[in-house]
Amino acid sequence: MTSPLRNLRNIGVIAHVDAGKTTTTERILFYTGESHRMGEVHDGNTRMDYDPQERKRGITINSAAITVHWKGTQINLIDTPGHIDFNIEVKRSLRVLDGAVVVFDGVAGVEPQTETNWRLADEYRVPRIAFVNKLDRTGADFLRVVAMMSDRLGVRALPLQLPMGEEDGFRGVVDLVSMRALIWDRDDAKAPVREDTVPDALRDRAEALRARLLEAVVEMDDGAMAAFLNGDDVPVDLLKSCIRAGTLRGAFVPVLAGSAYRNRGVEPLLDAVVDYLPMPGEARGYEGQPEADPNGPFAALAFKLVVDGHGARTFVRVYRGRLRRGDQVFNANTGRSERITRVYEVHADDHLERDELLAGDIAAVVGLKDTLTGHTLCDRSHPVHLEEIVVPEPVIDVAIEPRRQADSQGLSKALQALLREDPSLHVRHDADSGQTILSGMGELQLEVAVENLRSRHAVDVVVGRPQVAYRETITGVAEVRHVHKKQSGGPGQFADVHLRIEPLARGEGFRFESQVVGGAIPREFIPAIEAGIRRAALAGIVAGYPLVDFAATVLDGSHHERDSSTMAFELAAAAALREAVAAAGPEVLEPVMAVEVITPPDHLGDVIGDLHRRRGQVRGQGQRGNAAVVEAHVPLKEMFGYIGSLRALSSGRAQFSMHLHHHATAPIGTLESTA
């Protein structure tokens, strides 16, 4: 039996930084009546970027949720960051969304972070529509961006509109579904869109594009296909139904056109969200996702935490059942029950209290003490584990310490709050230096985290120079037997561990297995062996960097009835790992970034030469509008301070973006030069 569907859309807005994503979102808020004035990023007064750091920097840092209504449909919308350092915000948002609007810059087209976010949406099977923005800009080309989508993203990009006018003359679109012109006579947001006939100058091109549209979408419905083959007109409602079916199946991606800043194309974009993106439970979703049945046993995923002066708010997506204020929920990850004290519908930084949530809702709850990002909340009598959110490994470290010794405890509490909010931040204690090491995805993320320590948590810290987060690994297999034996008059210590280690593929982390039989090592000591291995791996073996991508197997060992203990086996396992790594071909890994540089052609040679000096490998060159594009792989260590060098090389005209591509063996001499 099919579960009831709600006239609700859970969507995200995703894009590369500066594609106009937040501006598009602000227009959506205005046209849906949620805001009575439109905020502007450059004025620092947007509704969605309400954090002081976001307004100061002019970028989105935190994903922000808001509820709006359009033509009888409720839309829960999440505005996500475009900067790669805050990619965890995109990842956890896409995990709980049913659909997405991907915003493209009409000049730049498919940019690196757009591509990264697109792959994440593929991973979570999120249906998308595309909005080609900034078509009023010099060099904007709608059909070129459509072609780039097909080429770089490997999708069937299907234009539903054709722009009317180019660059500064952009004034409307031809709707290829209804074959009507939609015209905005003024930039004023309150000026209504005017419908008209298709201009004669665009009719041939519009009809050709519509024919391609029909060919693609009639495959979704036998009746539409029959009408098309007979040469009959396909009714608009049936055509929209076919577009919707293809979008939900991932057969193609509808593409719309506009200029959000000039208030052109936003109303048709909202219509497309309602017409073509799925209701809860309608899309394919991930394997094992429960049906969106409001009457079924409760199941929800916690995907974001916000800790502030008012306590902790947990953002949840309800997949099945209902959640009421005062309910007890079971955390399937911790095995504990917790009580919901408040339930809120979210409107950016405002919250509207609700009595209950239903399947499909995205909202905030208060009262959860031990729930973290990725935890499943459910009915204790119907336990379920929803697919968790995979957190990327950090690539950059900074050492931090309190400016005053009296702030040590405050720093510890503040760091714990930051880690609860952002699971892509890591903290560890360096045993050699005694320093606290904060790790993250990039310099900007760490800058923001440090500023939050100072402004939100009132902890003044001293920050070291950013360092690359190197890793250690092994290249071969090794077996060792280590006996830990100590006698000092009283009870002794004895543990005998036979250990084998072998390399895993990049990114697989750590795997532990015990093959001990016959009670050679009592079962209660096996967890201590794993703990010893984990502790030694985290501290590093060769150069003090965490050891990753290896499997450890306990093959055999022995114990003493009186002198064996948990501590003895933990110490023996740590020592065994150190011996085994030394024999298994250890090496140090460094993060290598995928870098894209956009530069005026007359500076191309200087840019490429500079990338080579940074140990970069140029992977390709191309043209984007009147600019040259260089794609390269460059070690992260060589990219510190790159923006200053690039500006000097190009008289301030070039720009770049980068994201982690892979880890590679660090050449001899690299580590010494980081000291």
C-alpha positions in Angstrom: 0.0 0.0 0.0 1.4 3.4 -0.9 1.8 5.9 1.9 -0.1 9.2 1.7 2.0 12.0 0.2 1.9 15.6 1.5 1.8 18.7 -0.6 5.3 19.6 0.7 8.7 20.2 -0.8 11.9 19.8 1.1 14.5 21.4 -1.1 18.0 22.9 -0.9 19.7 25.6 -2.9 23.3 24.7 -3.8 25.9 26.3 -5.9 29.6 27.3 -6.2 30.5 30.4 -4.2 29.3 33.7 -5.8 26.9 32.0 -8.3 24.1 34.0 -6.7 22.6 31.3 -4.5 21.8 33.5 -1.5 20.4 36.3 -3.7 18.1 33.7 -5.4 17.0 32.5 -2.0 16.3 36.1 -0.8 14.1 36.6 -3.9 12.2 33.4 -3.1 11.5 34.7 0.4 10.2 37.9 -1.1 7.9 36.4 -3.7 6.5 33.9 -1.3 5.7 36.6 1.2 8.1 35.4 3.9 10.0 38.7 3.7 8.7 42.1 2.9 12.1 43.5 1.8 14.9 41.8 -0.1 18.2 41.5 1.6 21.4 42.0 -0.4 24.6 40.1 0.2 26.7 43.2 -0.5 24.7 45.2 2.0 25.1 42.5 4.7 21.4 42.4 5.4 20.2 39.1 4.0 17.6 37.1 5.9 19.4 33.7 5.5 23.0 34.8 6.2 22.1 36.1 9.7 25.3 35.1 11.5 27.6 38.1 12.1 30.5 36.4 10.4 28.4 35.7 7.3 27.4 39.3 7.0 30.9 40.5 7.6 32.5 38.1 5.1 29.6 38.2 2.5 29.4 34.5 2.3 27.2 31.7 3.5 28.9 29.7 6.3 26.0 27.8 7.9 23.1 26.1 6.2 19.9 27.9 7.1 16.4 26.6 6.9 13.2 28.4 6.3 9.5 27.5 5.6 7.6 29.3 2.8 4.4 28.8 0.8 3.8 29.0 -2.9 0.5 28.5 -4.6 -0.8 26.2 -1.8 2.4 24.2 -1.4 4.6 24.3 1.7 8.3 24.6 0.8 11.0 23.8 3.5 14.0 25.4 2.0 17.7 25.1 3.1 20.2 27.6 1.8 23.7 25.9 1.8 27.2 27.4 1.7 29.1 27.5 -1.6 32.6 27.5 -0.2 34.4 24.1 -0.1 35.6 24.6 3.5 31.9 24.3 4.6 31.0 21.3 2.5 29.8 19.3 5.5 26.9 21.7 5.6 25.9 20.8 2.0 26.5 17.1 2.7 24.2 16.9 5.7 21.6 19.0 4.1 21.4 16.9 0.9 21.2 13.8 3.1 17.7 14.9 4.3 16.4 16.8 1.3 14.0 15.4 -1.3 15.0 17.8 -4.1 17.4 20.6 -5.0 17.8 23.8 -7.0 21.3 24.1 -8.4 22.3 27.6 -9.3 24.8 28.2 -12.1 26.6 31.4 -12.9 25.6 32.3 -16.5 29.1 33.4 -17.3 31.2 30.9 -15.4 29.0 27.9 -16.0 29.9 24.6 -14.2 32.4 25.5 -11.5 34.4 23.1 -9.2 32.2 23.4 -6.1 29.1 23.0 -8.2 30.6 19.8 -9.6 31.4 18.6 -6.0 27.9 19.3 -4.8 26.4 17.7 -7.9 28.2 14.4 -7.1 27.0 14.6 -3.5 23.4 15.0 -4.8 24.0 11.9 -7.0 25.2 10.0 -3.9 22.0 10.7 -2.1 19.8 10.4 -5.2 18.4 13.9 -4.9 16.4 15.0 -8.0 17.4 18.5 -9.2 16.4 21.4 -11.4 19.0 23.9 -12.6 18.7 27.7 -12.6 21.2 29.5 -14.8 21.6 32.9 -13.0 23.2 36.2 -13.9 22.1 36.2 -17.5 22.3 40.0 -17.4 26.1 39.9 -17.0 28.6 40.5 -19.8 29.7 37.1 -21.3 26.6 35.2 -20.1 25.5 32.4 -22.4 22.6 30.2 -21.4 23.0 27.5 -24.0 26.8 27.3 -23.4 26.1 26.6 -19.7 23.5 23.9 -20.7 26.2 22.3 -22.9 28.7 22.5 -20.0 26.3 20.7 -17.7 26.0 17.8 -20.2 29.7 17.7 -20.8 31.1 18.1 -17.2 28.3 16.6 -15.1 27.3 13.8 -17.5 23.6 14.6 -17.4 20.9 15.2 -19.9 20.4 18.9 -19.4 16.9 19.9 -20.8 16.2 23.6 -21.3 12.6 24.5 -20.3 13.2 28.1 -21.3 15.0 30.3 -23.8 16.3 33.7 -22.7 15.0 36.8 -24.5 17.8 39.3 -24.9 21.5 39.0 -24.1 23.6 40.4 -21.2 22.3 43.8 -20.2 19.4 43.4 -22.6 18.1 40.2 -20.9 14.4 40.9 -20.2 12.5 37.6 -20.1 12.2 34.0 -21.2 10.3 31.9 -23.7 8.5 29.2 -21.7 9.0 26.2 -24.0 6.3 24.2 -22.2 3.5 26.6 -22.8 5.2 28.4 -25.8 4.5 31.8 -24.2 6.9 34.7 -23.6 7.4 35.8 -19.9 8.6 39.4 -19.8 9.8 41.6 -16.9 9.4 45.1 -18.0 11.2 46.6 -15.0 13.8 45.5 -12.4 11.3 46.4 -9.7 10.4 43.2 -7.8 6.8 44.3 -7.4 6.4 44.6 -11.2 4.3 41.6 -12.3 5.6 39.2 -15.0 3.8 39.9 -18.3 2.8 37.1 -20.7 3.0 37.6 -24.4 3.4 35.7 -27.7 6.8 34.4 -28.7 8.7 37.0 -30.6 9.1 36.2 -34.3 12.9 36.6 -34.0 13.0 33.7 -31.5 10.3 31.5 -32.8 12.4 29.2 -35.0 14.9 28.6 -32.2 12.2 28.1 -29.6 10.3 25.6 -31.7 13.6 23.6 -32.3 14.3 23.5 -28.6 10.7 22.5 -27.8 10.9 19.7 -30.3 14.0 18.4 -28.5 12.2 18.8 -25.2 9.2 16.8 -26.5 11.4 14.0 -27.8 13.1 13.6 -24.4 10.0 13.8 -22.1 7.3 11.8 -24.0 9.3 8.7 -23.2 8.0 9.0 -19.7 4.3 8.3 -20.7 2.7 6.0 -23.3 -0.2 8.5 -24.0 2.3 11.3 -24.5 4.4 9.1 -26.8 1.4 8.1 -28.9 0.3 11.7 -29.3 3.8 12.8 -30.3 4.2 10.0 -32.8 0.8 10.8 -34.3 1.8 14.4 -34.7 -0.8 15.6 -32.2 -0.2 18.3 -29.7 0.8 17.1 -26.2 -1.4 18.9 -23.6 0.6 21.2 -21.2 -0.6 19.3 -18.1 0.6 16.0 -19.6 3.8 17.5 -20.7 4.5 18.8 -17.1 3.6 15.4 -15.8 6.2 13.8 -18.1 8.9 16.4 -17.0 8.1 15.6 -13.4 8.4 11.9 -13.9 11.8 12.2 -15.8 13.1 14.6 -13.1 12.3 12.2 -10.3 13.8 9.2 -12.1 17.0 11.2 -12.9 16.5 10.7 -16.7 17.2 14.4 -17.2 17.6 17.8 -15.4 15.2 20.7 -16.3 17.1 24.0 -16.8 15.6 27.4 -16.3 17.0 30.9 -16.9 17.0 34.2 -15.0 18.7 37.0 -13.2 17.8 36.9 -9.5 19.5 40.2 -8.7 17.3 41.9 -11.3 14.2 39.9 -10.1 13.8 38.0 -13.4 12.9 34.3 -13.5 12.2 33.7 -9.8 8.4 33.1 -10.1 8.8 30.5 -12.8 11.6 28.9 -10.7 9.1 28.5 -7.8 6.5 27.1 -10.2 9.1 24.5 -11.3 9.9 23.6 -7.7 6.2 22.8 -7.2 5.7 21.2 -10.6 8.8 19.0 -10.9 10.5 18.3 -7.5 9.2 15.5 -5.3 6.9 15.4 -2.3 8.3 13.4 0.7 8.4 9.7 -0.1 8.0 10.3 -3.9 11.6 10.3 -4.9 13.8 7.2 -5.1 15.8 8.1 -2.0 18.5 5.9 -0.6 18.2 2.2 0.0 16.4 1.4 3.2 14.6 4.8 3.5 11.3 4.3 5.3 8.0 5.2 3.7 6.7 8.7 4.5 3.8 7.4 6.5 2.6 9.8 9.2 0.8 6.9 10.9 3.8 4.5 11.0 6.3 4.1 13.9 8.4 7.2 14.4 11.8 7.5 12.6 13.9 10.6 12.1 17.4 11.7 11.4 19.3 14.4 13.4 21.4 16.2 10.7 22.5 19.4 12.4 23.1 20.9 15.9 23.3 24.5 16.9 24.7 25.4 20.3 24.2 29.0 21.5 23.2 30.9 24.6 19.8 29.3 24.6 21.1 25.8 24.7 21.3 23.1 21.9 18.8 22.9 19.1 18.8 19.7 17.0 17.6 19.9 13.4 15.7 16.7 12.4 14.1 15.3 9.3 11.1 13.1 10.2 10.8 10.2 7.8 8.0 8.3 9.3 5.3 8.8 12.0 4.8 11.8 14.3 6.8 13.7 16.9 5.0 15.7 19.6 6.3 18.0 22.3 7.0 15.9 25.4 7.6 12.7 23.5 10.3 10.2 24.5 12.4 9.2 21.6 14.9 6.3 21.3 18.4 7.1 20.0 19.4 4.0 18.0 23.1 5.0 18.0 23.5 5.5 21.7 20.8 3.1 22.9 19.4 5.8 25.2 16.0 7.5 25.4 15.7 11.3 25.4 12.7 13.6 25.9 11.6 16.3 23.4 10.8 19.5 25.3 10.1 21.9 22.4 9.3 21.6 18.7 10.0 24.5 16.3 9.2 25.3 12.7 12.3 27.2 11.5 12.3 30.6 9.8 16.1 31.3 9.5 16.9 32.9 12.9 13.3 33.0 14.0 11.4 30.0 15.3 7.7 29.2 15.5 6.7 26.7 18.1 4.7 23.7 16.9 2.8 21.0 18.8 3.9 18.2 16.5 5.8 17.2 13.4 4.6 14.8 10.7 6.5 12.5 8.3 8.2 14.7 5.8 8.8 17.7 8.1 12.2 19.3 8.6 12.3 21.2 11.9 14.2 21.9 15.1 13.7 20.3 18.5 15.0 21.1 22.0 15.8 18.7 24.8 18.2 16.2 23.2 21.4 16.0 25.3 23.4 13.1 23.7 22.2 13.2 20.1 24.8 14.1 17.5 24.8 14.7 13.7 23.8 11.5 11.9 22.1 9.9 14.8 18.8 8.1 14.2 15.8 8.8 16.5 13.0 6.3 16.5 10.3 4.4 18.4 12.0 2.1 20.9 9.6 -0.7 20.0 10.5 -0.3 16.3 14.2 0.4 16.2 15.7 1.4 12.9 19.1 2.7 11.7 18.9 5.3 9.0 21.9 5.9 6.7 24.5 8.0 8.5 26.3 11.1 7.3 29.9 10.4 6.3 32.2 13.2 7.5 35.3 14.1 5.4 38.8 13.9 6.9 40.4 17.2 7.8 43.4 18.4 5.7 44.7 21.4 7.7 45.7 21.9 11.4 46.3 24.9 13.7 47.7 24.8 17.2 45.5 26.8 19.7 46.0 27.6 23.3 44.2 30.0 25.7 45.9 33.4 26.1 45.4 33.1 29.9 45.7 29.9 31.9 42.4 30.7 33.6 40.7 30.2 30.2 41.8 26.5 29.8 38.5 25.0 31.1 36.5 27.5 29.1 38.5 26.6 25.9 37.8 22.9 26.5 34.0 23.5 26.8 33.9 25.8 23.8 35.8 23.3 21.6 33.3 20.6 22.6 30.4 22.9 21.6 32.1 23.6 18.2 32.6 19.9 17.6 29.0 19.1 18.3 27.9 21.7 15.8 30.5 20.9 13.1 31.6 17.2 12.9 34.2 18.1 10.2 36.3 19.8 12.9 38.6 17.6 14.8 40.5 18.3 18.1 43.5 16.3 19.4 46.2 16.8 22.0 49.8 16.7 20.8 51.7 14.7 23.4 55.1 16.0 22.4 54.3 19.8 22.3 51.4 19.8 24.8 49.4 21.8 22.4 45.8 21.5 21.4 45.5 20.9 17.6 42.3 22.0 15.8 41.9 20.4 12.4 39.5 21.2 9.5 38.8 21.4 5.8 40.5 24.7 5.0 42.0 27.9 6.3 38.7 29.8 6.1 36.8 27.2 8.2 39.5 27.3 10.9 39.4 31.2 10.8 35.7 31.1 11.4 36.0 28.5 14.2 38.6 30.6 16.0 36.5 33.7 15.6 33.6 31.8 17.1 35.7 30.8 20.1 36.4 34.5 20.7 33.0 36.1 19.9 30.4 33.4 20.9 32.3 31.7 23.7 34.4 34.6 25.0 37.6 32.6 25.0 40.7 34.5 23.8 43.1 32.1 22.1 46.6 32.2 20.6 46.7 30.6 17.2 49.6 29.0 15.4 50.4 29.0 11.8 48.3 26.7 9.7 49.9 23.4 8.9 49.1 20.6 6.5 47.3 17.6 8.2 49.7 14.9 7.0 48.8 11.2 7.5 50.9 8.0 7.8 50.2 4.7 6.2 51.8 1.4 5.2 52.6 -0.1 1.9 53.2 -3.8 2.8 52.2 -6.6 5.1 54.0 -7.4 8.4 53.6 -9.8 11.3 55.1 -9.4 14.7 54.8 -11.0 18.1 55.3 -8.7 21.1 55.4 -9.8 24.7 54.8 -7.2 27.4 56.3 -8.5 30.6 57.0 -6.5 33.8 57.8 -7.6 37.3 58.4 -5.1 40.1 57.9 -6.9 43.4 54.1 -6.8 43.4 51.6 -8.0 40.8 53.2 -8.2 37.4 52.1 -7.3 33.9 52.0 -9.9 31.2 50.5 -9.8 27.7 51.5 -11.6 24.5 50.1 -10.4 21.2 50.7 -11.8 17.7 49.6 -9.1 15.2 49.4 -8.8 11.4 48.9 -5.5 9.6 48.2 -4.9 6.0 47.4 -1.8 3.8 43.8 -0.8 2.8 42.7 1.3 -0.1 42.9 5.1 0.3 40.1 6.4 2.4 39.1 3.1 4.0 40.5 4.2 7.4 41.0 1.4 10.0 39.7 -2.2 10.3 40.2 -4.5 13.2 39.7 -8.3 13.5 40.4 -11.0 16.0 41.2 -14.5 14.8 42.2 -15.8 18.3 40.8 -19.2 19.0 40.8 -21.6 22.0 40.9 -18.8 24.6 44.6 -18.1 24.1 43.7 -14.5 24.8 40.5 -14.2 26.9 37.7 -12.4 25.1 37.5 -9.6 27.6 41.0 -8.4 26.6 40.3 -8.2 22.8 38.7 -4.7 23.1 41.9 -3.5 25.0 44.0 -4.7 22.1 41.9 -2.7 19.7 42.1 0.3 21.9 45.9 0.1 22.1 46.2 -0.1 18.4 43.8 2.9 17.9 45.7 5.0 20.5 49.1 4.2 18.9 47.8 4.9 15.4 46.3 8.2 16.4 49.7 9.3 17.9 51.5 8.3 14.7 54.5 5.9 14.3 56.9 7.5 11.9 56.5 11.3 12.2 53.7 11.8 14.7 50.9 11.9 12.2 47.8 9.7 12.5 48.2 6.3 10.8 45.3 5.5 8.4 44.1 3.0 5.8 45.3 -0.2 7.4 43.8 -3.4 8.8 45.1 -5.0 12.0 44.4 -8.7 12.8 45.2 -10.4 16.1 46.3 -13.9 15.1 47.3 -15.4 18.4 48.8 -14.7 21.8 48.9 -15.8 25.4 48.0 -14.6 28.8 48.9 -15.1 32.5 46.1 -16.0 34.9 47.3 -13.6 37.6 49.5 -11.0 35.8 47.4 -10.2 32.6 45.2 -7.1 32.6 43.4 -4.8 30.3 46.3 -2.2 30.6 48.9 -4.9 29.8 47.2 -5.9 26.6 46.6 -2.3 25.6 50.4 -1.6 26.0 51.4 -4.8 24.2 49.1 -4.0 21.3 50.5 -0.4 20.9 54.1 -1.7 21.0 53.2 -4.5 18.5 51.8 -1.9 16.1 54.9 0.2 16.3 57.1 -2.8 15.5 54.9 -3.9 12.7 54.6 -0.5 11.0 58.4 -0.2 10.9 58.5 -3.5 9.0 55.6 -2.7 6.7 57.0 0.0 4.5 55.7 3.1 6.2 55.2 6.4 4.3 53.8 9.8 5.0 50.8 11.1 2.9 50.0 14.7 2.0 46.7 16.1 0.7 46.7 17.0 -3.0 44.1 19.6 -4.1 42.2 19.9 -7.4 42.8 23.5 -8.3 41.1 25.6 -10.9 42.5 28.9 -11.9 40.6 31.4 -14.1 42.9 34.0 -15.6 43.0 36.6 -18.4 44.8 34.8 -21.3 47.8 37.2 -21.3 48.7 35.9 -17.8 48.3 32.2 -18.6 52.0 31.4 -19.0 52.9 33.0 -15.6 50.0 31.1 -13.9 51.1 27.7 -15.3 54.8 28.4 -14.5 53.9 29.3 -10.9 51.8 26.1 -10.5 54.8 24.0 -11.7 57.0 25.7 -9.1 54.5 24.6 -6.5 54.9 20.9 -7.5 51.6 21.2 -9.4 50.6 19.0 -12.3 48.5 20.7 -14.9 45.7 18.4 -16.0 44.0 20.5 -18.6 43.4 24.0 -20.1 40.3 25.5 -21.6 38.4 28.7 -22.3 35.5 30.1 -20.4 34.1 33.2 -22.1 37.1 35.5 -22.7 39.1 33.9 -19.8 41.5 31.0 -19.7 41.0 28.1 -17.3 43.7 26.0 -15.9 43.0 22.7 -14.0 45.8 21.3 -11.9 46.6 19.0 -9.0 48.8 20.7 -6.4 49.9 19.6 -2.9 48.1 21.6 -0.2 51.3 22.6 1.5 52.3 24.6 -1.6 48.9 26.5 -1.7 49.3 28.5 1.5 49.3 32.2 0.5 48.5 31.4 -3.1 45.9 34.1 -3.4 48.4 36.8 -2.8 50.8 35.4 -5.4 48.1 34.9 -8.0 46.9 38.5 -7.6 50.4 39.8 -8.0 50.9 37.6 -11.1 47.6 38.7 -12.8 47.4 42.3 -11.6 44.5 41.2 -9.3 42.4 39.8 -12.2 42.7 36.0 -11.7 40.8 33.9 -9.3 41.0 30.3 -8.1 39.1 27.6 -6.2 40.3 24.2 -4.9 39.1 21.1 -3.1 40.7 17.9 -1.8 41.2 15.4 -4.6 43.4 12.6 -3.1 46.3 11.9 -0.8 49.7 11.1 -2.2 53.2 10.1 -0.9 55.0 13.2 0.5 58.4 13.5 -1.1 61.5 13.2 1.1 62.3 16.6 2.5 58.7 17.9 2.5 58.2 17.3 6.2 61.5 18.8 7.3 60.6 22.0 5.4 57.3 22.4 7.4 59.1 22.9 10.7 
